[in-house]
Amino acid sequence: MIDEVKKIIDEIRPNLQADGGGIELIDVADGVVKVKLTGACAGCPMSQMTLKMGVERYLKTKLPGIKRVDAI
């Protein structure tokens, strides 16, 4: 499953980079994806909304086995 998540993260990354941010995949275990937000996303007050309403929603659409996405 980690390879599929990597491909989807690669699809999402350009959207974050357009705003000066970035995302790194850290781990996938038991349907939980762990990512690190970088650049402008790391300190942005909207990062949780981006994570939950953007990244998590998109991953769940593409991979129904995903339960949640956590930032570390």
One Martini backbone bead per residue (centre of mass of N, CA, C, O) as a GRO file, in nm:
protein
   72
    1MET     BB    1   0.053   0.065  -0.014
    2ILE     BB    2   0.290   0.270  -0.016
    3ASP     BB    3   0.309   0.311  -0.325
    4GLU     BB    4   0.030   0.435  -0.365
    5VAL     BB    5   0.070   0.674  -0.174
    6LYS     BB    6   0.311   0.800  -0.318
    7LYS     BB    7   0.162   0.865  -0.583
    8ILE     BB    8  -0.051   1.053  -0.453
    9ILE     BB    9   0.144   1.254  -0.326
   10ASP     BB   10   0.262   1.338  -0.604
   11GLU     BB   11  -0.011   1.470  -0.694
   12ILE     BB   12  -0.027   1.684  -0.452
   13ARG     BB   13   0.241   1.846  -0.428
   14PRO     BB   14   0.203   2.084  -0.640
   15ASN     BB   15  -0.013   2.234  -0.471
   16LEU     BB   16   0.176   2.301  -0.231
   17GLN     BB   17   0.410   2.435  -0.393
   18ALA     BB   18   0.242   2.681  -0.496
   19ASP     BB   19   0.247   2.780  -0.167
   20GLY     BB   20   0.544   2.683  -0.042
   21GLY     BB   21   0.510   2.381   0.004
   22GLY     BB   22   0.501   2.043   0.158
   23ILE     BB   23   0.547   1.671   0.132
   24GLU     BB   24   0.606   1.382   0.345
   25LEU     BB   25   0.649   1.049   0.359
   26ILE     BB   26   0.674   0.827   0.638
   27ASP     BB   27   0.401   0.636   0.681
   28VAL     BB   28   0.229   0.306   0.665
   29ALA     BB   29  -0.034   0.192   0.901
   30ASP     BB   30  -0.333   0.064   0.936
   31GLY     BB   31  -0.448   0.319   0.750
   32VAL     BB   32  -0.210   0.511   0.843
   33VAL     BB   33  -0.093   0.827   0.754
   34LYS     BB   34   0.237   0.967   0.757
   35VAL     BB   35   0.328   1.313   0.766
   36LYS     BB   36   0.525   1.593   0.640
   37LEU     BB   37   0.520   1.924   0.667
   38THR     BB   38   0.651   2.179   0.455
   39GLY     BB   39   0.743   2.478   0.467
   40ALA     BB   40   0.469   2.674   0.473
   41CYS     BB   41   0.300   2.436   0.606
   42ALA     BB   42   0.439   2.401   0.888
   43GLY     BB   43   0.319   2.709   1.000
   44CYS     BB   44   0.033   2.692   0.914
   45PRO     BB   45  -0.294   2.744   1.024
   46MET     BB   46  -0.414   2.561   0.765
   47SER     BB   47  -0.286   2.270   0.775
   48GLN     BB   48  -0.522   2.095   0.888
   49MET     BB   49  -0.712   2.148   0.656
   50THR     BB   50  -0.533   2.045   0.433
   51LEU     BB   51  -0.501   1.762   0.547
   52LYS     BB   52  -0.811   1.679   0.579
   53MET     BB   53  -0.955   1.820   0.313
   54GLY     BB   54  -0.729   1.719   0.117
   55VAL     BB   55  -0.539   1.475   0.162
   56GLU     BB   56  -0.731   1.275   0.302
   57ARG     BB   57  -0.966   1.283   0.104
   58TYR     BB   58  -0.805   1.191  -0.146
   59LEU     BB   59  -0.697   0.923  -0.036
   60LYS     BB   60  -0.976   0.795   0.027
   61THR     BB   61  -1.074   0.798  -0.266
   62LYS     BB   62  -0.832   0.619  -0.383
   63LEU     BB   63  -0.807   0.468  -0.079
   64PRO     BB   64  -1.028   0.301   0.122
   65GLY     BB   65  -0.808   0.196   0.352
   66ILE     BB   66  -0.804   0.476   0.458
   67LYS     BB   67  -0.848   0.641   0.771
   68ARG     BB   68  -0.587   0.842   0.805
   69VAL     BB   69  -0.412   1.161   0.853
   70ASP     BB   70  -0.089   1.239   0.988
   71ALA     BB   71   0.100   1.474   1.149
   72ILE     BB   72   0.463   1.505   1.256
   0.00000   0.00000   0.00000
